[in-house]
């Protein structure tokens, strides 16, 4: 069974975390992309966003930022945002707290080298796995962004047409939506993303920035 939304109890564990975007007069969704940036997928995602005048927040693995800084710069040059996804895609449930926070800080150092001083600091825990203790440690310095809809595009057993159908079915105004600009997600991502954007635009949605 694919878990498109995390249990409501998680909201109580993580006070102050963002699960939905700000209310808007026009139906709006907030697109996010995890696990990049990589040259094989991220520039293509930027092209799709440009086609639909859509904003995106890219939660970057710091190791990828260090390997492909030019791709991270492309995200910024396209008017999109970068966020922190730890340096090595660490789970907050199995990594010692001090090591996890160091991994977050190392990723942020890579991001800060590319962004102007004072840029917003966004953080998303890989897999959504974070403890209340880690959240309290990070919350003063980061806006912790969770999600309302996980597309599960990374699941190679998920047929692309079904992935699209379910993503549209679970979308609602204000949703923070997760895609992945990764090689693992590529078959579903490249099928679903343009069709998802087109379908929502036809329904009157806009694609806003967090």
PECOR-V974961 format. One line per field, one symbol per residue. burial: 1 if it has 9 or more other ideal C-beta (glycine too) atoms within 8 Angstrom, else 0. A space follows every 10 residues. Layout:
burial=???
This chain:
burial=0001100001 0001001100 1001001111 1111111100 1111110111 0101111111 1101100110 1111110101 1111111001 0100101011 1011011111 1001100000 1111110111 0001100110 0111111111 1111100101 0011011101 1001111111 1100110111 1111111111 1000101101
